[in-house]
Amino acid sequence: MKNFFTKFKLHTIKSIEKEIIEDQKRLNKIEYILREEYSEPDAFILEHEMIEIKKYDKILNLKRQHKLDRRNGWASRFIWSVLAPIIVAVLVSLLINILIKN
């Protein structure tokens, strides 16, 4: 699976969530086929494929959660809670100062 992530560059949350939705569609299709067209050899293959998809889905969910946790980490909170307001305040005061002088 590691090669899969580097090959297809699943680095954004949006791409990971899209892949999770695709997996859910595949699982639903396999479950439908198992219910409608149940035969012994096909059922074994489809159940094995379902297990593989569920494993991959679990890996994708973990990767997605890791990305979300990084987004909510201390560095991003510091930037948006402390640095961004300071920068905005300085820029607004400079802009007002320039407008008043003209």
N, C-alpha and C positions, 0 to 999 in steps of 0.2 A: 504494500500500500504506500510505502514511502516514495517509491518511484512514481506512483500515480500522481501524488500531490505535486512533485517537482515537474512532472511532465505536463500536466494540464494547468498548473499554476492556480490551484484553489487557495488563494491567499486572502480573498475578500470575503466578508460575511455574506454578501449577496450571492456570490458564486457557490459558496458552501450551501446556503439555503436552497438555491436552485437545484443543486445536486441531490439534496435531501428530498425535495419534492419529486424529482425524477425517480428516486429509489422507491418512494411510496407508491407511485404509479405502477412501477414494475411489480411491487409486492401485491398490489390489488389485482393486477392482471393475472399473476401466478395463482393467487387464491381463487380467482374466478375460474380459471382453467381447471384447478384441482376439484372444485365443486361440480363443474359441469361435465367434464370429460375425464372422469377418474378411471385410469388404467394403471396397473401395478408398476411397470417399468417407468412410465412417464412420471408417475407420482413420486417415485424415489428421486428422480433427477430434479424435478421441480422443487421438492422439499429441500434438497441439497442446495439448490440455487437460492431458495428463500433464506436459508441459514447464512449463506455467503453475503447476500444483500443486507441482511440484518446486522452482520458483523461490520460491514462497510458503513452502514448507516450509523452504527454506534461510534465508529471512528470519526465520521463526519460531525456528529453531534459533539464529541469531545473537542474536536478542532474548533468548531463554532463557539463553544463555551469558552475555550482558551482565548479566542480572539475577543470575545465580549469581556472577559475578565481583564485582558490587557487594556481594553478601551476604558475600563473603569479603574485603572490602577492609580497609584499615587502621583505619578508624573503628569498624567493627563488632568487629574483633578487639580493639581498645583497650577498647571498652565492656565486652565480655564477659570479657576477661582481666584488666583492672585495676579498672575502676569497680564492676562487679557484685560481685566478692569483697569489696571494701572496704565497700560498702553492706550486704551480708549480714553481714559481721563486726560492723559497728557496730550493726545492728538486733538481732542475737543477743545482743551484750553488754548492750545496753539492756534487752532482754527478761529476761535472766537477772538483771540488777541489780534490776529492778522485782519479779521473783518472789522474790528473796532478801529484799528489804526487807519484803515482806508476810508 
